[in-house]
Amino acid sequence: MLRDGVEVEYRRADGSIAGDRVRLVDFARPAANDWFAVNQFTVIESQHNRRPDVVVFVNGLPLAIIELKNAADADATIWAAYSQLQTYKAEIPSLLQYSELLIVSDGLQARIGSLTANQEWFKVWRTVDGEGDAPKSALELEVLIRGVFEKRRFLDMLQHFIVFEQDTESDRVHKIIAGYHQFHAVNAAMQETVRASGMADSAMITAEDEGQYWAGRMHGGKAGDRRAGVVWHTHGSGKSFSMLFYAGRMIRNPAMQNPTIVVLTDRNDLDDQLFGQFQRCCDLLNQTPVQATDRDHLRELLKVASGGVIFTTIQKFMPEKGERMPSLSDRRNIVVIADEAHRSQYDLIDGLARNLRDALPNASFIGFTGTPIEQTDANTRAIFGDYISIYDIQRAVADGATVPIYYESRIAKLALNIAALPRLDQEFDEITEGEEQTSREKLKSKWAALEALVGDPKRIKLIAADLVEHFEKRLESMDGKAIVVCMSRRICVDLHNAIVALRPDWSSAEHDDAEGEKSKDTVVKIIMTGSADDGPEWQPHIRNKEKRRTLANRFKDSKDPFRGEPALDVTLTGF
């Protein structure tokens, strides 16, 4: 309603009825709106009389509520202010029906969240204009007010950085707002993409201030060079939502003339996850995203004259055997968003990136990654350019966006297991699908030798014993769960069997029966994919997507005995 307006009917002069759309907010001209901040605004509803501290109105709509507590009162914390907001939700819900942003503060500390956010998701806002952190001497409340409530930024937040997501498990709707790192990164990425596409006056782009140390202009970027840059936001900091906000921002940018957005991953499971995220939040995109089923379907989707949000894996950009990849579209308003852009698949010389460039010769490329680009990785920089935003693990931990990571060294000696070598070829073919044959052969010798060493039975038993001892000691002092990421499916199964051999009571119930496992203190399971071709020993560990989702929810439940899992790869952050 706020973003797109309200459909209305009116009577024409000739008496006929016509339809139109009334815009409630003028996003293009901030000063054209009526702005009011009202102190102690009284609301009476269902015999409840409440007075929020500050209510911010735009064109008569109460779009933000600020609840303040006295910093001199030891009991009046920001979380007391948060509890006050929950009271307002219960007693005067009509006021919060229009609220987009909720702020709590004790005068020193300040947090911002949405109507549905729990205490964990009320976050700090660390910058005013995105050019760097505010001075340490600045009060958090001042930084938040100046950083969010400047009229242009406030309207940008309303229009581009708020989404609703349906929780398929609880059937609840969550209102999600961008954090400061997402807000400024996406805005910088939008400007860099317009610059890279060559679809706007270059003077308009270079007029922006430079020097943003974590979200700003890309070093060496030139108009029309098709390199929009790399956004490095650490795992757990909302990278998929940043990609969603970015896609919505580009779609609404008039300079891009209704672009086509191609979201690119290198694995089917990642493609499914991102597609599901975008699909649940498609209102922000003004269209429904489409997932390419195969190469022919991808080529059909790219033949459109404009528009569209297409999801595909990089392997679908493959030419016919012995041929070069044909051009699928020469439009400049195509934007390719690559997830984990630093991976080895993006090799400009003999990798799949060459096929991408051949298929979309005038498209602009932007990369999102949860890990930094290696200094020696020239291929990624050649395709995407340099950083335009950095939000590393230290900053994410300081903001409470993710938990700290502690490293404790372990040594498990390697030994060669000749008997394991014949079983490696099939797994290798699955992992390297899409690689050039010469690259595959080079990788095979390295992978086979390393996997055999890592998966040596004596080493697996040693690791299993160490894991069990470590986990049990941790449980003596604190509750928790554990994920073990393994090199291959064979190692997953062998490690699981070794752990269960040490602790038989940790074995899973048949068919993952949650009721049958309630009596156990700890249950260990394998999370991996597979098929009917896999042997009978592996079949109990191979589950479809729905069963894996059920186990993901159980693993996140602190009261569920499902506490440990060897996994081939952890595909969902926080799983």
Disulfide bonds with the S-S distance in Angstrom:
none
